């Protein structure tokens, strides 16, 4: 089994946590869970993962809806841990409501988080994957 570096956007949510557990535990990868800057549950989430036997798990703060923030996060990961081998674009939000009652701000928040973040992160890891001749990108 090859040990890979995996980045999971929205890694501290419900689905993200399950993905982190699987990649760290079952597959033995180094896992980086992305969260928003200043995420109040980050330290508790990290402590829980360590208690569950996931020693090689890290947090990376960035607003994935912002290209510059996403780029800075990827550069920090590359400098401190190594190049991303596996990217799971998992960040997502909902703003439930009937379309005719949805505000433009809610619409844009959903599009930025659920769609534009996929471009923002992928664009920043894909060149390195291509240069190394290996990488996996999973979009949820």
N, C-alpha and C positions, 0 to 999 in steps of 0.2 A: 504494500500500500504506500503510495506516494503522499507525503505530507504537503498539503497545499495551503495557501493563504486565501481565506474566503471573506469577502465583505458583504454584509447583509444590510441593506438600507431598511430603515424602520425595524431594526433588529431587536428592539426591546418591547415590541407589541406582542400580541398573542401569537400570530402566525410566525412573526420574526423570531420569537423566543423558541418556538418548536424547531424552526430551521437551524438556529444556532446550536441547540442541543444535539440535533442529529449530526450536523457537520463536525462539531467538536467531539461528541461522544462516540458515535458509531464509526465515523470516518477518520477521526483523529486529526482533523485540520486545525490550523490556527484560525480562529474566528474573530472577526472584527464586527461588532454590532454598532451600526450608526444610530445616533439619536440627535435630536435638536440641541443646539447650544443651551446650556443651563437646565437640561432635563432633570427635574427634581427627583425622579426615581432611579437615576443612573447608578448611584452608589449601592443602593439596596439590590438592584437587579444584578450588578456585578458580583456582590457578595453571595447572592443566591446561586449564581452559576458556579462559583468557586466551591461552594458547599456541595453542589451536585456533582462535583468531580470534573469540572471543565477548567483545567488550569491555564490553558492557552487561549483565553478569551479576553478581548480588549474592547474598549469603547472608543468611538471616534465621533466627535461632535461636528455637525455641519448642518446647514439648512440646504437640503438637497434641491430645493426649488430655485436656488441661486447658483448660477454657473460658477462664479468666482469662489464661493464657499465650498462647493463640491470639489473644485480643482485643488483648493488649498488642503482639504481633507485628504484627498488621494496622495498629494505630494508628502504630507506628514506621514501617512501610512507607509509609503515607499521608503522614506528616509529612516523611519524608526523600526519597521517590522520587515518590509520587503514588498516586492511587487504583488499586486492582486492577481491571483490565478482564477478564482471563482467569484463572480459577481452575481448576487441575487438582488434584483431590483424589486423590493417588496414594499417600499414606502407607499402608503395610501391613506386617504381620509374619505369620509363621507359627510355630506351636508344634505341629509335627507329632507326631502320636501317636494312638493308638486312644482314642476318647472315654472308654471306661471307665477309662483310665489317665491321662486329662488332669486336671490339678489345677484347682480353681476359679480360682486366680490366673492360670494360663495362659489359661483361657477368657476371663476378664475383660480380660487384656492384649490379646488378639486383638480382642475386641469394641470396646474403647476405641480401639485404633489403627485398625482397619479400618472401623469404623462410626461411632462417636461423634465421631471427629476430623472426619469429613465435615460433621456438624452444626456442630461448634465453629468451623470456619473459614468455612463457607458463611454461617452466621448473621452473621458479622462483616463480610462483604463485600457481602451481597445488598442492603442498604438503599442503599448508595452506587451500586451498579449500577442499581437501580431509579430513583433520583433523576436519574442521568445518562441514563437511557433506553437504556443499552447495557451488555452484559456477557455473558460466556460462562462456564458452569460445566460442567466435565467430571469425572465420577466414574468412577474405575477400580476 
